[in-house]
Amino acid sequence: MNAAVRLSDRAIFFVYTIFIFSSTFSVAAGSLAGGAASLLFLTLAIQRRYLPFESGLKWFYVWACLYLFWSILSSQLAHPGWAALAPLGREWLFFLVPTGMWVFQNAGARRVALYAFAAGIILISLYSVGQFFWAWNFLKPHYIIERHLNGYYLIGNFGSSVAFGIYYATAGLFFFGYGLKSSDQRMEWSHRLFLVTGLLAMGVAVLSNERGPTLAVVTGLIVLAILLSSKKVLVGVGLALLVVLAVGFQSGVFVRSKELMSKELSMRHDRSRLFIWTYSLRVAEEHPLLGVGPGHMKEGYTEVVPTDIPDITLQGHAHNDLLTVAAERGFPGAIFLLALWAAVLGYCFRAQRSAMLTPDERGLALGALVGSLGFMVTSMFDVPFAGSTTRQMLMFVWAAGLAMYVKSKSVPAPGTK
């Protein structure tokens, strides 16, 4: 029996590690491995009669369940039928959180998963540097890399520079926060590795020439400086900000941001953020309780935008996660999602200050906190929570932080007495 238990545990650890490594360069491979790991975990939980809801994370599960319930209710009342559930297909990614928490409770499996994640980040980051300067594209030869004034837009092996920038900004903040907080001398070399990984990932996120990821990186570094505020940390954050500034000028993202600012704040441009946000909010106001239904944003948007604008662009999302949810699933859905975010950030914040944890474990919680904050910043200007590419990685980051919170409260490891 013990041999069978160890084998099932190792199977989950192995497949979950494959998931986080492959997610750095392939949405499909990451989703397949993540789904397999979650299925293995569900099977194990049934066999051992383990309920992850007993892990002390009451508010995380409450808000997640309310968000999912309201999403399903909205889909069925707005457009009854099985087809209306299709836009909710990505919500299964929530299962990656309890699966990841199971993995993170085991120190050895946790370390292997982090090394695998770092390896994927380093490899694709280096590849992306070549992509910026020389249009490397041998991983995705059918995709045409677009050029701008200073170089090429980075996509890594993803489908867009926006998804690439958000993924690597979040991962970079996670690793940099983790390495900066940790001070266990026995792991000093690994923490240096994670610091370098974080700095490299943040660098290529800024090099992507995307404004949201750049703002996320800068915001995350400032939050790190405020939370830790030691001389050593301030020097490290200062050096990281200098690297970000240098890379930002190289990529042209600061010049691009300045040039686009007046357009983004104008109601005369139908693609400006202000225009899109204004009319997306109007969609939500006209359907305040249940929204227009998941996946039907464009239909609702068509009904509210002015008809006298020629060749107007009809938006399929609001370029803001919460606003998109409010328009498609009503204001209650947006409130539930915001409360879920608040719960996760609160758990991570308390864990990174807990005296019950080792410096390494507090580092993981801090990395999860600043990584999640960075992701949330990008959610203000795009919809990364609605995309598999970015969200599956966020679930890994959440699992790391929540697992450390569970441990800080002395909750036994899942499946143990």
C-alpha positions in Angstrom: 0.0 0.0 0.0 2.8 2.4 0.9 4.5 1.7 -2.4 1.3 2.4 -4.3 0.9 5.7 -2.4 4.4 6.8 -3.1 4.0 5.9 -6.8 0.8 8.0 -7.1 2.4 10.9 -5.4 5.4 10.7 -7.6 3.2 10.5 -10.7 1.5 13.8 -9.7 4.8 15.5 -8.9 6.3 14.4 -12.3 3.3 15.4 -14.4 2.9 18.7 -12.6 6.6 19.5 -13.2 6.1 18.8 -16.9 3.1 21.2 -16.8 5.0 24.2 -15.4 8.0 23.6 -17.6 6.1 23.2 -20.8 3.8 26.2 -20.0 6.8 28.5 -20.6 6.7 27.8 -24.3 3.5 25.8 -25.2 -0.1 26.6 -24.2 -1.3 23.2 -25.5 1.4 21.1 -23.8 1.0 23.0 -20.6 -2.8 22.6 -20.6 -2.5 18.8 -21.4 0.0 18.2 -18.6 -1.9 20.4 -16.2 -5.1 18.6 -16.9 -3.4 15.3 -16.4 -1.9 16.3 -13.1 -5.3 17.7 -11.9 -7.0 14.4 -12.9 -4.4 12.4 -11.1 -4.8 14.6 -8.0 -8.6 14.2 -8.2 -8.3 10.4 -8.4 -5.9 10.4 -5.4 -8.2 12.7 -3.4 -11.1 10.3 -4.0 -9.1 7.2 -3.1 -7.8 8.8 0.1 -11.0 10.6 1.0 -9.1 13.9 1.1 -11.0 17.1 0.7 -8.8 20.1 -0.2 -11.5 22.4 1.2 -10.3 21.5 4.7 -7.0 23.3 4.1 -7.8 26.5 6.0 -8.3 28.6 2.8 -12.0 29.1 3.4 -12.4 32.4 1.6 -10.4 31.3 -1.4 -12.8 28.5 -2.0 -15.9 30.5 -1.1 -15.2 33.3 -3.6 -14.0 30.8 -6.3 -17.1 28.8 -6.0 -19.4 31.8 -6.0 -17.6 33.1 -9.1 -18.0 29.8 -10.9 -21.6 29.4 -9.8 -22.5 32.9 -11.0 -20.7 32.4 -14.3 -22.7 29.2 -15.0 -25.9 30.9 -13.9 -25.2 33.9 -16.2 -24.5 31.6 -19.1 -27.7 29.6 -18.8 -30.1 32.5 -18.1 -28.6 34.7 -20.9 -28.3 31.9 -23.5 -29.8 28.6 -22.3 -28.2 25.4 -23.5 -25.0 23.4 -23.3 -23.3 25.6 -26.0 -23.4 28.6 -23.6 -21.0 26.8 -21.2 -18.3 26.6 -23.9 -16.8 30.0 -23.0 -16.3 28.7 -19.4 -14.0 26.0 -20.6 -10.9 27.7 -19.1 -12.4 27.7 -15.6 -11.0 24.2 -15.1 -7.7 25.9 -14.5 -8.8 26.5 -11.0 -8.1 22.8 -10.3 -4.4 23.6 -10.8 -4.3 25.4 -7.5 -5.2 22.5 -5.1 -3.1 20.2 -7.3 -0.1 22.6 -7.0 -0.6 23.0 -3.3 -0.3 19.2 -2.9 3.0 19.4 -4.8 4.3 22.4 -2.8 3.7 20.7 0.5 6.5 18.3 -0.4 9.8 20.2 -0.2 11.7 17.9 -2.7 8.9 18.0 -5.3 8.6 21.7 -4.8 12.2 22.3 -5.4 12.2 20.2 -8.6 9.2 22.0 -9.9 10.8 25.4 -9.3 14.0 24.3 -11.0 12.0 23.1 -14.0 10.1 26.4 -14.2 13.3 28.4 -13.9 14.9 26.2 -16.7 12.0 26.9 -19.1 12.1 30.6 -18.3 15.8 30.9 -18.9 15.8 29.0 -22.1 12.9 30.9 -23.7 14.2 34.3 -22.3 17.5 33.7 -24.1 15.7 32.6 -27.2 13.6 35.8 -27.0 16.7 38.0 -26.9 17.7 36.5 -30.2 14.1 37.0 -31.4 14.3 40.8 -30.6 17.6 41.4 -32.4 17.6 38.8 -35.2 13.9 37.7 -35.5 14.7 34.1 -34.3 11.6 32.0 -35.0 12.7 28.5 -35.5 10.3 27.3 -32.7 7.3 28.9 -34.6 8.5 29.2 -38.3 5.0 29.7 -39.7 4.5 32.9 -37.5 5.7 36.2 -39.0 7.6 38.3 -36.4 6.6 41.9 -36.7 9.3 44.6 -36.6 9.2 48.0 -34.9 11.6 50.9 -34.8 14.0 49.3 -32.3 13.8 45.6 -33.0 11.2 42.8 -33.3 8.1 42.2 -31.2 8.7 39.3 -28.8 6.3 36.4 -28.7 8.6 33.6 -27.5 6.7 30.6 -28.6 3.3 32.1 -27.8 0.8 33.7 -30.2 1.2 37.4 -29.2 3.7 39.8 -27.6 1.1 40.8 -25.0 0.7 37.2 -23.7 4.4 36.8 -23.7 5.0 40.0 -21.8 2.4 39.3 -19.2 3.6 35.7 -18.6 7.3 36.7 -18.2 6.6 39.8 -16.2 4.6 37.7 -13.7 7.1 34.9 -13.6 10.0 37.3 -13.3 8.5 39.1 -10.3 7.7 35.7 -8.7 11.3 34.5 -9.0 12.9 37.8 -8.1 10.7 38.2 -5.0 11.4 34.6 -4.0 15.2 34.9 -4.4 15.3 38.3 -2.7 13.4 37.3 0.4 15.2 33.9 0.9 18.4 33.9 3.0 19.0 30.3 3.8 22.8 29.9 3.4 22.5 26.3 2.3 20.4 27.4 -0.6 22.4 30.5 -1.5 23.4 29.3 -4.9 19.8 28.4 -5.8 18.6 31.8 -4.6 21.1 33.5 -6.9 19.8 31.3 -9.7 16.2 32.4 -9.0 17.3 36.1 -8.8 19.0 35.8 -12.2 15.9 34.0 -13.6 13.6 36.7 -12.3 15.8 39.5 -13.6 16.1 37.8 -17.0 12.3 37.2 -17.3 11.5 40.8 -16.3 14.1 42.0 -18.8 12.5 40.2 -21.7 9.0 41.2 -20.5 10.1 44.9 -20.9 11.9 44.0 -24.1 8.5 42.8 -25.5 7.7 46.5 -26.0 4.3 46.1 -24.3 3.2 48.7 -21.8 1.2 46.6 -19.3 4.0 44.1 -18.5 6.5 47.0 -18.2 4.2 48.8 -15.7 3.7 45.5 -13.9 7.4 45.0 -13.5 8.1 48.5 -12.2 5.1 48.3 -9.8 6.2 44.9 -8.5 9.7 46.1 -7.8 8.5 49.2 -5.9 6.2 46.9 -3.8 9.2 44.7 -3.1 11.3 47.7 -1.9 8.4 48.8 0.4 7.8 45.4 1.9 11.4 44.5 2.6 13.0 47.9 2.9 16.5 46.7 3.9 19.7 48.2 2.5 20.5 44.9 0.7 17.0 44.7 -0.8 17.0 48.4 -1.9 20.3 47.9 -3.7 19.0 44.8 -5.4 15.7 46.5 -6.4 17.6 49.6 -7.5 19.8 47.6 -9.8 16.8 45.7 -11.2 15.1 49.0 -11.9 18.2 50.3 -13.7 18.2 47.1 -15.9 14.5 47.7 -16.6 15.1 51.3 -17.6 18.0 50.4 -19.8 16.0 47.6 -21.5 13.0 49.8 -21.8 14.9 52.5 -23.7 16.3 49.7 -25.9 12.9 48.3 -26.7 11.3 51.7 -27.2 8.4 50.9 -24.8 8.8 54.2 -22.9 8.7 56.3 -26.1 5.8 54.2 -27.4 3.9 54.7 -24.1 4.3 58.5 -24.3 3.3 58.6 -28.0 0.1 56.6 -27.3 -0.9 58.2 -24.1 -3.0 61.0 -25.6 -4.7 58.6 -28.0 -5.5 56.1 -25.2 -7.2 58.9 -23.1 -9.3 60.2 -26.1 -12.9 59.3 -26.8 -12.3 60.2 -30.4 -10.5 56.9 -31.1 -12.6 53.8 -31.0 -9.6 51.7 -30.1 -8.5 53.8 -27.2 -8.7 52.3 -23.7 -11.0 55.1 -22.5 -13.4 54.6 -25.4 -13.5 50.8 -24.9 -13.8 51.0 -21.1 -16.6 53.6 -21.3 -18.8 51.5 -23.6 -17.9 48.2 -21.9 -19.1 49.8 -18.6 -22.3 50.8 -20.4 -22.8 47.1 -21.4 -22.5 46.2 -17.8 -24.8 48.9 -16.7 -27.5 47.7 -19.1 -27.2 44.1 -17.9 -26.1 44.7 -14.2 -27.2 41.4 -12.6 -26.2 38.6 -15.1 -24.4 40.4 -17.9 -24.8 39.5 -21.6 -23.5 36.0 -21.0 -19.9 34.7 -21.2 -18.5 34.9 -24.7 -21.1 37.4 -25.8 -19.3 40.7 -25.1 -19.2 41.7 -28.8 -22.9 41.4 -29.1 -23.5 43.6 -26.1 -20.8 46.1 -27.3 -22.4 46.4 -30.7 -25.7 47.5 -29.1 -24.1 50.5 -27.1 -21.4 52.0 -29.3 -22.2 55.0 -31.5 -23.4 54.1 -35.0 -22.0 57.2 -36.7 -18.3 56.0 -36.4 -17.1 54.5 -39.7 -15.3 51.2 -39.6 -15.6 51.0 -35.8 -13.8 48.1 -34.1 -16.2 45.9 -32.2 -14.5 44.6 -29.1 -14.7 41.0 -27.9 -13.5 42.0 -24.5 -13.1 45.2 -22.5 -9.3 45.2 -22.2 -9.8 44.9 -18.5 -10.5 41.6 -16.7 -13.0 42.9 -14.1 -14.8 45.1 -16.6 -15.1 42.1 -19.1 -16.5 39.9 -16.3 -18.9 42.7 -15.3 -20.2 43.0 -18.8 -20.5 39.3 -19.5 -21.5 38.0 -16.0 -22.9 41.0 -14.2 -21.5 43.1 -11.4 -21.9 40.2 -8.9 -19.5 38.1 -11.0 -16.9 40.9 -11.0 -17.3 41.4 -7.3 -16.7 37.7 -6.7 -13.6 37.7 -8.8 -12.3 40.8 -7.1 -12.9 39.3 -3.7 -11.1 36.1 -4.8 -8.1 38.2 -5.8 -8.2 40.0 -2.4 -8.3 36.7 -0.6 -5.3 35.3 -2.5 -3.2 38.5 -1.9 -4.2 38.6 1.7 -3.2 34.9 2.3 0.2 35.5 0.5 0.8 38.7 2.4 0.3 37.0 5.8 2.4 34.0 4.8 5.4 36.1 3.8 5.4 37.6 7.3 4.9 34.4 9.2 7.5 33.3 11.8 6.2 29.8 11.4 7.9 29.5 8.0 11.6 29.2 7.0 13.1 32.1 5.0 12.8 30.0 1.9 9.1 29.4 2.4 8.5 33.1 3.2 10.3 33.9 0.0 7.9 31.7 -2.0 5.0 33.5 -0.4 6.5 36.9 -1.2 7.2 35.8 -4.8 3.6 34.7 -5.1 2.4 38.0 -3.7 4.4 40.3 -6.0 3.9 38.0 -9.0 0.1 38.1 -8.4 0.2 41.9 -8.0 2.1 42.2 -11.3 -0.5 40.1 -13.0 -3.3 42.1 -11.5 -1.7 45.3 -12.9 -1.8 43.9 -16.4 -5.4 42.8 -15.9 -6.3 46.5 -15.7 -5.3 46.9 -19.4 -5.9 43.5 -20.9 -7.6 40.2 -20.1 -4.9 37.7 -19.1 -7.2 36.0 -16.6 -9.3 34.9 -19.6 -6.4 33.4 -21.5 -5.0 29.9 -20.9 -1.4 31.0 -21.7 -1.1 33.4 -18.8 -3.7 32.0 -16.4 -2.3 28.5 -16.1 1.0 30.0 -14.9 -0.9 32.3 -12.5 -2.5 29.2 -10.9 1.0 27.8 -10.3 2.0 31.1 -8.6 -1.2 31.1 -6.5 -0.6 27.5 -5.5 2.9 28.4 -4.2 1.6 31.3 -2.1 -1.4 29.5 -0.7 0.5 26.3 0.1 2.9 28.5 2.2 -0.1 30.0 4.0 -1.4 26.6 4.8 1.9 25.6 6.2 2.2 28.8 8.3 -1.0 27.9 10.0 0.4 24.4 10.9 -2.2 22.6 8.8 -1.0 19.1 8.2 0.1 18.3 4.6 -2.8 17.0 2.5 -3.5 13.4 2.9 -1.6 13.0 6.2 -3.0 12.7 9.7 
